């Protein structure tokens, strides 16, 4: 009995209380996420490259 009530209330909430984004808002959000992902990937790549070069330099001093 509890599961049926839960499903009914979930259905009602999804279709009558939730505000869904418009297609334009969804596209803008997707573009924003892609740009943020690209920026973070570039930052991580730069950090990885600089750390790699630093470690190569340190190892070259030791060996």
CHARMM internal coordinates of N, CA and C (Angstrom, degrees):
IC EDIT
DIST 1 N 1 CA 1.4601
DIST 1 CA 1 C 1.5275
ANGL 1 N 1 CA 1 C 110.88
DIST 1 C 2 N 1.3332
ANGL 1 CA 1 C 2 N 117.58
DIHE 1 N 1 CA 1 C 2 N -35.86
DIST 2 N 2 CA 1.4525
ANGL 1 C 2 N 2 CA 121.52
DIHE 1 CA 1 C 2 N 2 CA -178.92
DIST 2 CA 2 C 1.5206
ANGL 2 N 2 CA 2 C 112.56
DIHE 1 C 2 N 2 CA 2 C -69.14
DIST 2 C 3 N 1.3219
ANGL 2 CA 2 C 3 N 117.01
DIHE 2 N 2 CA 2 C 3 N -37.30
DIST 3 N 3 CA 1.4586
ANGL 2 C 3 N 3 CA 120.95
DIHE 2 CA 2 C 3 N 3 CA -179.10
DIST 3 CA 3 C 1.5219
ANGL 3 N 3 CA 3 C 110.91
DIHE 2 C 3 N 3 CA 3 C -66.19
DIST 3 C 4 N 1.3028
ANGL 3 CA 3 C 4 N 117.06
DIHE 3 N 3 CA 3 C 4 N -41.13
DIST 4 N 4 CA 1.4704
ANGL 3 C 4 N 4 CA 121.10
DIHE 3 CA 3 C 4 N 4 CA -179.64
DIST 4 CA 4 C 1.5299
ANGL 4 N 4 CA 4 C 110.15
DIHE 3 C 4 N 4 CA 4 C -62.87
DIST 4 C 5 N 1.3270
ANGL 4 CA 4 C 5 N 117.00
DIHE 4 N 4 CA 4 C 5 N -43.59
DIST 5 N 5 CA 1.4675
ANGL 4 C 5 N 5 CA 121.32
DIHE 4 CA 4 C 5 N 5 CA 179.71
DIST 5 CA 5 C 1.5284
ANGL 5 N 5 CA 5 C 110.32
DIHE 4 C 5 N 5 CA 5 C -65.15
DIST 5 C 6 N 1.3339
ANGL 5 CA 5 C 6 N 115.61
DIHE 5 N 5 CA 5 C 6 N -41.24
DIST 6 N 6 CA 1.4702
ANGL 5 C 6 N 6 CA 120.38
DIHE 5 CA 5 C 6 N 6 CA 178.79
DIST 6 CA 6 C 1.5262
ANGL 6 N 6 CA 6 C 110.62
DIHE 5 C 6 N 6 CA 6 C -60.14
DIST 6 C 7 N 1.3381
ANGL 6 CA 6 C 7 N 117.04
DIHE 6 N 6 CA 6 C 7 N -45.20
DIST 7 N 7 CA 1.4564
ANGL 6 C 7 N 7 CA 121.22
DIHE 6 CA 6 C 7 N 7 CA -179.63
DIST 7 CA 7 C 1.5257
ANGL 7 N 7 CA 7 C 111.80
DIHE 6 C 7 N 7 CA 7 C -65.42
DIST 7 C 8 N 1.3150
ANGL 7 CA 7 C 8 N 116.81
DIHE 7 N 7 CA 7 C 8 N -39.63
DIST 8 N 8 CA 1.4713
ANGL 7 C 8 N 8 CA 120.38
DIHE 7 CA 7 C 8 N 8 CA 178.50
DIST 8 CA 8 C 1.5278
ANGL 8 N 8 CA 8 C 110.70
DIHE 7 C 8 N 8 CA 8 C -64.68
DIST 8 C 9 N 1.3288
ANGL 8 CA 8 C 9 N 116.53
DIHE 8 N 8 CA 8 C 9 N -44.96
DIST 9 N 9 CA 1.4617
ANGL 8 C 9 N 9 CA 120.01
DIHE 8 CA 8 C 9 N 9 CA -179.52
DIST 9 CA 9 C 1.5268
ANGL 9 N 9 CA 9 C 111.32
DIHE 8 C 9 N 9 CA 9 C -67.14
DIST 9 C 10 N 1.3320
ANGL 9 CA 9 C 10 N 116.83
DIHE 9 N 9 CA 9 C 10 N -36.97
DIST 10 N 10 CA 1.4620
ANGL 9 C 10 N 10 CA 120.30
DIHE 9 CA 9 C 10 N 10 CA 177.41
DIST 10 CA 10 C 1.5228
ANGL 10 N 10 CA 10 C 110.70
DIHE 9 C 10 N 10 CA 10 C -64.40
DIST 10 C 11 N 1.3236
ANGL 10 CA 10 C 11 N 116.84
DIHE 10 N 10 CA 10 C 11 N -43.97
DIST 11 N 11 CA 1.4608
ANGL 10 C 11 N 11 CA 121.66
DIHE 10 CA 10 C 11 N 11 CA 178.14
DIST 11 CA 11 C 1.5209
ANGL 11 N 11 CA 11 C 110.52
DIHE 10 C 11 N 11 CA 11 C -60.39
DIST 11 C 12 N 1.3252
ANGL 11 CA 11 C 12 N 116.81
DIHE 11 N 11 CA 11 C 12 N -47.13
DIST 12 N 12 CA 1.4629
ANGL 11 C 12 N 12 CA 121.54
DIHE 11 CA 11 C 12 N 12 CA -179.31
DIST 12 CA 12 C 1.5278
ANGL 12 N 12 CA 12 C 110.56
DIHE 11 C 12 N 12 CA 12 C -60.99
DIST 12 C 13 N 1.3198
ANGL 12 CA 12 C 13 N 116.86
DIHE 12 N 12 CA 12 C 13 N -44.16
DIST 13 N 13 CA 1.4586
ANGL 12 C 13 N 13 CA 120.12
DIHE 12 CA 12 C 13 N 13 CA -179.09
DIST 13 CA 13 C 1.5247
ANGL 13 N 13 CA 13 C 111.59
DIHE 12 C 13 N 13 CA 13 C -65.54
DIST 13 C 14 N 1.3307
ANGL 13 CA 13 C 14 N 117.18
DIHE 13 N 13 CA 13 C 14 N -42.23
DIST 14 N 14 CA 1.4616
ANGL 13 C 14 N 14 CA 119.85
DIHE 13 CA 13 C 14 N 14 CA -178.73
DIST 14 CA 14 C 1.5238
ANGL 14 N 14 CA 14 C 112.80
DIHE 13 C 14 N 14 CA 14 C -65.23
DIST 14 C 15 N 1.3186
ANGL 14 CA 14 C 15 N 116.89
DIHE 14 N 14 CA 14 C 15 N -34.67
DIST 15 N 15 CA 1.4584
ANGL 14 C 15 N 15 CA 118.82
DIHE 14 CA 14 C 15 N 15 CA -174.80
DIST 15 CA 15 C 1.5216
ANGL 15 N 15 CA 15 C 114.67
DIHE 14 C 15 N 15 CA 15 C -97.80
DIST 15 C 16 N 1.3342
ANGL 15 CA 15 C 16 N 118.54
DIHE 15 N 15 CA 15 C 16 N -14.52
DIST 16 N 16 CA 1.4600
ANGL 15 C 16 N 16 CA 119.45
DIHE 15 CA 15 C 16 N 16 CA -176.20
DIST 16 CA 16 C 1.5186
ANGL 16 N 16 CA 16 C 113.86
DIHE 15 C 16 N 16 CA 16 C -122.66
DIST 16 C 17 N 1.3257
ANGL 16 CA 16 C 17 N 118.63
DIHE 16 N 16 CA 16 C 17 N -18.96
DIST 17 N 17 CA 1.4637
ANGL 16 C 17 N 17 CA 120.03
DIHE 16 CA 16 C 17 N 17 CA -175.53
DIST 17 CA 17 C 1.5249
ANGL 17 N 17 CA 17 C 113.30
DIHE 16 C 17 N 17 CA 17 C -116.04
DIST 17 C 18 N 1.3109
ANGL 17 CA 17 C 18 N 118.36
DIHE 17 N 17 CA 17 C 18 N -23.60
DIST 18 N 18 CA 1.4614
ANGL 17 C 18 N 18 CA 121.49
DIHE 17 CA 17 C 18 N 18 CA -177.74
DIST 18 CA 18 C 1.5207
ANGL 18 N 18 CA 18 C 109.28
DIHE 17 C 18 N 18 CA 18 C -84.17
DIST 18 C 19 N 1.3436
ANGL 18 CA 18 C 19 N 115.60
DIHE 18 N 18 CA 18 C 19 N 134.62
DIST 19 N 19 CA 1.4661
ANGL 18 C 19 N 19 CA 119.10
DIHE 18 CA 18 C 19 N 19 CA 174.27
DIST 19 CA 19 C 1.5173
ANGL 19 N 19 CA 19 C 107.55
DIHE 18 C 19 N 19 CA 19 C -98.80
DIST 19 C 20 N 1.3069
ANGL 19 CA 19 C 20 N 116.16
DIHE 19 N 19 CA 19 C 20 N 118.63
DIST 20 N 20 CA 1.4499
ANGL 19 C 20 N 20 CA 122.38
DIHE 19 CA 19 C 20 N 20 CA -178.01
DIST 20 CA 20 C 1.5175
ANGL 20 N 20 CA 20 C 109.56
DIHE 19 C 20 N 20 CA 20 C -90.24
DIST 20 C 21 N 1.3271
ANGL 20 CA 20 C 21 N 117.73
DIHE 20 N 20 CA 20 C 21 N 144.65
DIST 21 N 21 CA 1.4709
ANGL 20 C 21 N 21 CA 119.20
DIHE 20 CA 20 C 21 N 21 CA 179.50
DIST 21 CA 21 C 1.5274
ANGL 21 N 21 CA 21 C 110.91
DIHE 20 C 21 N 21 CA 21 C -70.17
DIST 21 C 22 N 1.3328
ANGL 21 CA 21 C 22 N 113.78
DIHE 21 N 21 CA 21 C 22 N 153.08
DIST 22 N 22 CA 1.4613
ANGL 21 C 22 N 22 CA 118.81
DIHE 21 CA 21 C 22 N 22 CA 175.46
DIST 22 CA 22 C 1.5268
ANGL 22 N 22 CA 22 C 108.42
DIHE 21 C 22 N 22 CA 22 C -75.86
DIST 22 C 23 N 1.3299
ANGL 22 CA 22 C 23 N 116.09
DIHE 22 N 22 CA 22 C 23 N 167.81
DIST 23 N 23 CA 1.4642
ANGL 22 C 23 N 23 CA 120.39
DIHE 22 CA 22 C 23 N 23 CA -179.44
DIST 23 CA 23 C 1.5309
ANGL 23 N 23 CA 23 C 109.81
DIHE 22 C 23 N 23 CA 23 C -61.44
DIST 23 C 24 N 1.3307
ANGL 23 CA 23 C 24 N 117.30
DIHE 23 N 23 CA 23 C 24 N -38.59
DIST 24 N 24 CA 1.4612
ANGL 23 C 24 N 24 CA 121.69
DIHE 23 CA 23 C 24 N 24 CA 179.73
DIST 24 CA 24 C 1.5347
ANGL 24 N 24 CA 24 C 110.75
DIHE 23 C 24 N 24 CA 24 C -65.15
DIST 24 C 25 N 1.3227
ANGL 24 CA 24 C 25 N 117.07
DIHE 24 N 24 CA 24 C 25 N -44.03
DIST 25 N 25 CA 1.4732
ANGL 24 C 25 N 25 CA 120.93
DIHE 24 CA 24 C 25 N 25 CA 177.79
DIST 25 CA 25 C 1.5220
ANGL 25 N 25 CA 25 C 110.82
DIHE 24 C 25 N 25 CA 25 C -62.80
DIST 25 C 26 N 1.3113
ANGL 25 CA 25 C 26 N 116.06
DIHE 25 N 25 CA 25 C 26 N -39.18
DIST 26 N 26 CA 1.4605
ANGL 25 C 26 N 26 CA 121.24
DIHE 25 CA 25 C 26 N 26 CA 179.62
DIST 26 CA 26 C 1.5277
ANGL 26 N 26 CA 26 C 111.20
DIHE 25 C 26 N 26 CA 26 C -65.14
DIST 26 C 27 N 1.3257
ANGL 26 CA 26 C 27 N 116.82
DIHE 26 N 26 CA 26 C 27 N -41.96
DIST 27 N 27 CA 1.4620
ANGL 26 C 27 N 27 CA 120.97
DIHE 26 CA 26 C 27 N 27 CA 177.76
DIST 27 CA 27 C 1.5242
ANGL 27 N 27 CA 27 C 110.91
DIHE 26 C 27 N 27 CA 27 C -64.72
DIST 27 C 28 N 1.3297
ANGL 27 CA 27 C 28 N 116.99
DIHE 27 N 27 CA 27 C 28 N -43.40
DIST 28 N 28 CA 1.4608
ANGL 27 C 28 N 28 CA 120.66
DIHE 27 CA 27 C 28 N 28 CA 179.06
DIST 28 CA 28 C 1.5232
ANGL 28 N 28 CA 28 C 111.10
DIHE 27 C 28 N 28 CA 28 C -61.99
DIST 28 C 29 N 1.3062
ANGL 28 CA 28 C 29 N 116.53
DIHE 28 N 28 CA 28 C 29 N -41.08
DIST 29 N 29 CA 1.4629
ANGL 28 C 29 N 29 CA 120.33
DIHE 28 CA 28 C 29 N 29 CA 178.81
DIST 29 CA 29 C 1.5200
ANGL 29 N 29 CA 29 C 110.95
DIHE 28 C 29 N 29 CA 29 C -65.81
DIST 29 C 30 N 1.3087
ANGL 29 CA 29 C 30 N 116.93
DIHE 29 N 29 CA 29 C 30 N -39.95
DIST 30 N 30 CA 1.4658
ANGL 29 C 30 N 30 CA 120.61
DIHE 29 CA 29 C 30 N 30 CA 179.74
DIST 30 CA 30 C 1.5245
ANGL 30 N 30 CA 30 C 110.53
DIHE 29 C 30 N 30 CA 30 C -64.61
DIST 30 C 31 N 1.3117
ANGL 30 CA 30 C 31 N 117.18
DIHE 30 N 30 CA 30 C 31 N -42.08
DIST 31 N 31 CA 1.4650
ANGL 30 C 31 N 31 CA 121.07
DIHE 30 CA 30 C 31 N 31 CA 178.27
DIST 31 CA 31 C 1.5279
ANGL 31 N 31 CA 31 C 109.78
DIHE 30 C 31 N 31 CA 31 C -63.42
DIST 31 C 32 N 1.3138
ANGL 31 CA 31 C 32 N 117.14
DIHE 31 N 31 CA 31 C 32 N -42.88
DIST 32 N 32 CA 1.4575
ANGL 31 C 32 N 32 CA 121.45
DIHE 31 CA 31 C 32 N 32 CA 179.20
DIST 32 CA 32 C 1.5282
ANGL 32 N 32 CA 32 C 110.96
DIHE 31 C 32 N 32 CA 32 C -61.20
DIST 32 C 33 N 1.3080
ANGL 32 CA 32 C 33 N 116.96
DIHE 32 N 32 CA 32 C 33 N -42.91
DIST 33 N 33 CA 1.4686
ANGL 32 C 33 N 33 CA 121.05
DIHE 32 CA 32 C 33 N 33 CA 179.00
DIST 33 CA 33 C 1.5269
ANGL 33 N 33 CA 33 C 110.29
DIHE 32 C 33 N 33 CA 33 C -65.08
DIST 33 C 34 N 1.3181
ANGL 33 CA 33 C 34 N 117.75
DIHE 33 N 33 CA 33 C 34 N -41.50
DIST 34 N 34 CA 1.4734
ANGL 33 C 34 N 34 CA 120.11
DIHE 33 CA 33 C 34 N 34 CA 179.30
DIST 34 CA 34 C 1.5275
ANGL 34 N 34 CA 34 C 111.62
DIHE 33 C 34 N 34 CA 34 C -64.30
DIST 34 C 35 N 1.3257
ANGL 34 CA 34 C 35 N 117.21
DIHE 34 N 34 CA 34 C 35 N -41.30
DIST 35 N 35 CA 1.4656
ANGL 34 C 35 N 35 CA 120.74
DIHE 34 CA 34 C 35 N 35 CA 178.94
DIST 35 CA 35 C 1.5249
ANGL 35 N 35 CA 35 C 110.42
DIHE 34 C 35 N 35 CA 35 C -65.67
DIST 35 C 36 N 1.3320
ANGL 35 CA 35 C 36 N 117.14
DIHE 35 N 35 CA 35 C 36 N -45.01
DIST 36 N 36 CA 1.4654
ANGL 35 C 36 N 36 CA 120.70
DIHE 35 CA 35 C 36 N 36 CA 178.97
DIST 36 CA 36 C 1.5240
ANGL 36 N 36 CA 36 C 110.62
DIHE 35 C 36 N 36 CA 36 C -62.00
DIST 36 C 37 N 1.3227
ANGL 36 CA 36 C 37 N 116.95
DIHE 36 N 36 CA 36 C 37 N -40.55
DIST 37 N 37 CA 1.4713
ANGL 36 C 37 N 37 CA 121.07
DIHE 36 CA 36 C 37 N 37 CA 178.31
DIST 37 CA 37 C 1.5165
ANGL 37 N 37 CA 37 C 110.71
DIHE 36 C 37 N 37 CA 37 C -63.25
DIST 37 C 38 N 1.3067
ANGL 37 CA 37 C 38 N 117.29
DIHE 37 N 37 CA 37 C 38 N -42.86
DIST 38 N 38 CA 1.4637
ANGL 37 C 38 N 38 CA 121.30
DIHE 37 CA 37 C 38 N 38 CA 178.86
DIST 38 CA 38 C 1.5233
ANGL 38 N 38 CA 38 C 111.11
DIHE 37 C 38 N 38 CA 38 C -62.86
DIST 38 C 39 N 1.3337
ANGL 38 CA 38 C 39 N 117.33
DIHE 38 N 38 CA 38 C 39 N -44.24
DIST 39 N 39 CA 1.4650
ANGL 38 C 39 N 39 CA 121.29
DIHE 38 CA 38 C 39 N 39 CA 179.26
DIST 39 CA 39 C 1.5209
ANGL 39 N 39 CA 39 C 110.78
DIHE 38 C 39 N 39 CA 39 C -61.98
DIST 39 C 40 N 1.3117
ANGL 39 CA 39 C 40 N 117.07
DIHE 39 N 39 CA 39 C 40 N -45.91
DIST 40 N 40 CA 1.4671
ANGL 39 C 40 N 40 CA 120.71
DIHE 39 CA 39 C 40 N 40 CA 179.63
DIST 40 CA 40 C 1.5218
ANGL 40 N 40 CA 40 C 110.47
DIHE 39 C 40 N 40 CA 40 C -63.83
DIST 40 C 41 N 1.3323
ANGL 40 CA 40 C 41 N 117.62
DIHE 40 N 40 CA 40 C 41 N -40.62
DIST 41 N 41 CA 1.4658
ANGL 40 C 41 N 41 CA 120.95
DIHE 40 CA 40 C 41 N 41 CA 178.52
DIST 41 CA 41 C 1.5316
ANGL 41 N 41 CA 41 C 110.82
DIHE 40 C 41 N 41 CA 41 C -62.77
DIST 41 C 42 N 1.3195
ANGL 41 CA 41 C 42 N 116.90
DIHE 41 N 41 CA 41 C 42 N -40.47
DIST 42 N 42 CA 1.4619
ANGL 41 C 42 N 42 CA 120.11
DIHE 41 CA 41 C 42 N 42 CA 178.44
DIST 42 CA 42 C 1.5251
ANGL 42 N 42 CA 42 C 111.55
DIHE 41 C 42 N 42 CA 42 C -65.93
DIST 42 C 43 N 1.3226
ANGL 42 CA 42 C 43 N 117.12
DIHE 42 N 42 CA 42 C 43 N -40.22
DIST 43 N 43 CA 1.4659
ANGL 42 C 43 N 43 CA 120.96
DIHE 42 CA 42 C 43 N 43 CA 178.21
DIST 43 CA 43 C 1.5254
ANGL 43 N 43 CA 43 C 110.43
DIHE 42 C 43 N 43 CA 43 C -63.85
DIST 43 C 44 N 1.3247
ANGL 43 CA 43 C 44 N 116.75
DIHE 43 N 43 CA 43 C 44 N -46.53
DIST 44 N 44 CA 1.4670
ANGL 43 C 44 N 44 CA 120.33
DIHE 43 CA 43 C 44 N 44 CA 179.67
DIST 44 CA 44 C 1.5257
ANGL 44 N 44 CA 44 C 110.35
DIHE 43 C 44 N 44 CA 44 C -63.41
DIST 44 C 45 N 1.3283
ANGL 44 CA 44 C 45 N 117.82
DIHE 44 N 44 CA 44 C 45 N -40.14
DIST 45 N 45 CA 1.4648
ANGL 44 C 45 N 45 CA 120.87
DIHE 44 CA 44 C 45 N 45 CA 178.51
DIST 45 CA 45 C 1.5271
ANGL 45 N 45 CA 45 C 110.96
DIHE 44 C 45 N 45 CA 45 C -63.21
DIST 45 C 46 N 1.3298
ANGL 45 CA 45 C 46 N 117.07
DIHE 45 N 45 CA 45 C 46 N -42.67
DIST 46 N 46 CA 1.4639
ANGL 45 C 46 N 46 CA 120.56
DIHE 45 CA 45 C 46 N 46 CA 178.38
DIST 46 CA 46 C 1.5219
ANGL 46 N 46 CA 46 C 110.72
DIHE 45 C 46 N 46 CA 46 C -63.84
DIST 46 C 47 N 1.3205
ANGL 46 CA 46 C 47 N 117.30
DIHE 46 N 46 CA 46 C 47 N -41.24
DIST 47 N 47 CA 1.4610
ANGL 46 C 47 N 47 CA 120.56
DIHE 46 CA 46 C 47 N 47 CA 177.93
DIST 47 CA 47 C 1.5271
ANGL 47 N 47 CA 47 C 110.41
DIHE 46 C 47 N 47 CA 47 C -63.66
DIST 47 C 48 N 1.3114
ANGL 47 CA 47 C 48 N 117.27
DIHE 47 N 47 CA 47 C 48 N -42.89
DIST 48 N 48 CA 1.4593
ANGL 47 C 48 N 48 CA 121.68
DIHE 47 CA 47 C 48 N 48 CA 179.92
DIST 48 CA 48 C 1.5275
ANGL 48 N 48 CA 48 C 110.83
DIHE 47 C 48 N 48 CA 48 C -63.87
DIST 48 C 49 N 1.3133
ANGL 48 CA 48 C 49 N 116.65
DIHE 48 N 48 CA 48 C 49 N -44.25
DIST 49 N 49 CA 1.4604
ANGL 48 C 49 N 49 CA 121.16
DIHE 48 CA 48 C 49 N 49 CA 179.56
DIST 49 CA 49 C 1.5247
ANGL 49 N 49 CA 49 C 110.91
DIHE 48 C 49 N 49 CA 49 C -62.65
DIST 49 C 50 N 1.3463
ANGL 49 CA 49 C 50 N 116.43
DIHE 49 N 49 CA 49 C 50 N -46.94
DIST 50 N 50 CA 1.4661
ANGL 49 C 50 N 50 CA 118.97
DIHE 49 CA 49 C 50 N 50 CA -178.80
DIST 50 CA 50 C 1.5262
ANGL 50 N 50 CA 50 C 111.40
DIHE 49 C 50 N 50 CA 50 C -66.14
DIST 50 C 51 N 1.3140
ANGL 50 CA 50 C 51 N 118.21
DIHE 50 N 50 CA 50 C 51 N -39.48
DIST 51 N 51 CA 1.4622
ANGL 50 C 51 N 51 CA 120.84
DIHE 50 CA 50 C 51 N 51 CA 177.92
DIST 51 CA 51 C 1.5268
ANGL 51 N 51 CA 51 C 110.35
DIHE 50 C 51 N 51 CA 51 C -64.64
DIST 51 C 52 N 1.3250
ANGL 51 CA 51 C 52 N 117.23
DIHE 51 N 51 CA 51 C 52 N -41.03
DIST 52 N 52 CA 1.4591
ANGL 51 C 52 N 52 CA 121.30
DIHE 51 CA 51 C 52 N 52 CA 178.77
DIST 52 CA 52 C 1.5230
ANGL 52 N 52 CA 52 C 110.60
DIHE 51 C 52 N 52 CA 52 C -61.57
DIST 52 C 53 N 1.3316
ANGL 52 CA 52 C 53 N 116.81
DIHE 52 N 52 CA 52 C 53 N -46.45
DIST 53 N 53 CA 1.4645
ANGL 52 C 53 N 53 CA 120.87
DIHE 52 CA 52 C 53 N 53 CA 179.32
DIST 53 CA 53 C 1.5271
ANGL 53 N 53 CA 53 C 111.01
DIHE 52 C 53 N 53 CA 53 C -63.46
DIST 53 C 54 N 1.3244
ANGL 53 CA 53 C 54 N 116.87
DIHE 53 N 53 CA 53 C 54 N -41.02
DIST 54 N 54 CA 1.4637
ANGL 53 C 54 N 54 CA 120.74
DIHE 53 CA 53 C 54 N 54 CA 178.95
DIST 54 CA 54 C 1.5201
ANGL 54 N 54 CA 54 C 110.74
DIHE 53 C 54 N 54 CA 54 C -62.70
DIST 54 C 55 N 1.3124
ANGL 54 CA 54 C 55 N 117.10
DIHE 54 N 54 CA 54 C 55 N -44.17
DIST 55 N 55 CA 1.4657
ANGL 54 C 55 N 55 CA 120.41
DIHE 54 CA 54 C 55 N 55 CA 180.00
DIST 55 CA 55 C 1.5299
ANGL 55 N 55 CA 55 C 111.14
DIHE 54 C 55 N 55 CA 55 C -67.03
DIST 55 C 56 N 1.3272
ANGL 55 CA 55 C 56 N 117.50
DIHE 55 N 55 CA 55 C 56 N -37.99
DIST 56 N 56 CA 1.4597
ANGL 55 C 56 N 56 CA 119.88
DIHE 55 CA 55 C 56 N 56 CA 176.45
DIST 56 CA 56 C 1.5238
ANGL 56 N 56 CA 56 C 110.88
DIHE 55 C 56 N 56 CA 56 C -61.93
DIST 56 C 57 N 1.3185
ANGL 56 CA 56 C 57 N 116.78
DIHE 56 N 56 CA 56 C 57 N -40.63
DIST 57 N 57 CA 1.4553
ANGL 56 C 57 N 57 CA 120.96
DIHE 56 CA 56 C 57 N 57 CA 178.93
DIST 57 CA 57 C 1.5331
ANGL 57 N 57 CA 57 C 110.37
DIHE 56 C 57 N 57 CA 57 C -64.94
DIST 57 C 58 N 1.3120
ANGL 57 CA 57 C 58 N 117.07
DIHE 57 N 57 CA 57 C 58 N -44.86
DIST 58 N 58 CA 1.4681
ANGL 57 C 58 N 58 CA 120.72
DIHE 57 CA 57 C 58 N 58 CA 179.87
DIST 58 CA 58 C 1.5283
ANGL 58 N 58 CA 58 C 110.28
DIHE 57 C 58 N 58 CA 58 C -63.58
DIST 58 C 59 N 1.3183
ANGL 58 CA 58 C 59 N 117.58
DIHE 58 N 58 CA 58 C 59 N -43.23
DIST 59 N 59 CA 1.4639
ANGL 58 C 59 N 59 CA 120.31
DIHE 58 CA 58 C 59 N 59 CA 179.31
DIST 59 CA 59 C 1.5229
ANGL 59 N 59 CA 59 C 111.54
DIHE 58 C 59 N 59 CA 59 C -66.45
DIST 59 C 60 N 1.3324
ANGL 59 CA 59 C 60 N 117.08
DIHE 59 N 59 CA 59 C 60 N -34.17
DIST 60 N 60 CA 1.4577
ANGL 59 C 60 N 60 CA 119.04
DIHE 59 CA 59 C 60 N 60 CA 178.83
DIST 60 CA 60 C 1.5314
ANGL 60 N 60 CA 60 C 111.31
DIHE 59 C 60 N 60 CA 60 C -67.54
DIST 60 C 61 N 1.3154
ANGL 60 CA 60 C 61 N 117.25
DIHE 60 N 60 CA 60 C 61 N -28.02
DIST 61 N 61 CA 1.4617
ANGL 60 C 61 N 61 CA 120.51
DIHE 60 CA 60 C 61 N 61 CA 176.26
DIST 61 CA 61 C 1.5136
ANGL 61 N 61 CA 61 C 111.94
DIHE 60 C 61 N 61 CA 61 C -73.71
DIST 61 C 62 N 1.3179
ANGL 61 CA 61 C 62 N 116.64
DIHE 61 N 61 CA 61 C 62 N -30.85
DIST 62 N 62 CA 1.4519
ANGL 61 C 62 N 62 CA 120.99
DIHE 61 CA 61 C 62 N 62 CA -175.93
DIST 62 CA 62 C 1.5188
ANGL 62 N 62 CA 62 C 113.15
DIHE 61 C 62 N 62 CA 62 C -85.81
DIST 62 C 63 N 1.3188
ANGL 62 CA 62 C 63 N 118.74
DIHE 62 N 62 CA 62 C 63 N -29.09
DIST 63 N 63 CA 1.4690
ANGL 62 C 63 N 63 CA 120.11
DIHE 62 CA 62 C 63 N 63 CA -174.94
DIST 63 CA 63 C 1.4938
ANGL 63 N 63 CA 63 C 111.27
DIHE 62 C 63 N 63 CA 63 C -116.68
END
COOR INIT
IC SEED 1 N 1 CA 1 C
IC BUILD
